[in-house]
């Protein structure tokens, strides 16, 4: 009910996918973190973020995927994964984006 009131108040009763993601994103992130566990997500993020700068680069993601899958993932596939979850468009994956990636 609260969500439908927000939609009616903010969006004139109509919602497209981007608006839905904007409204539901924080709730989905919180639920994902609760289900998996924030500590486990942070630990996994640190494994991917090998240089410890708080973001996962394409090369860090490629290395992590190689360890997880046992084979090299193509450059285009890595770029596509990052493009799909990179909300701020900086070409890297921060912790919030990582949580979204892990919840798919």
Secondary structure, 3 states (H helix, E strand, C coil): CHHHHHHHHHHCCCCCHHHHHHHHHHHHHHHHHHHHCHHHHHHHHHHHCCCCCCCECHHHHHHHHHHHHCCCCCHHHHHHHHHHHCCCCCCCECHHHHHHHHCC
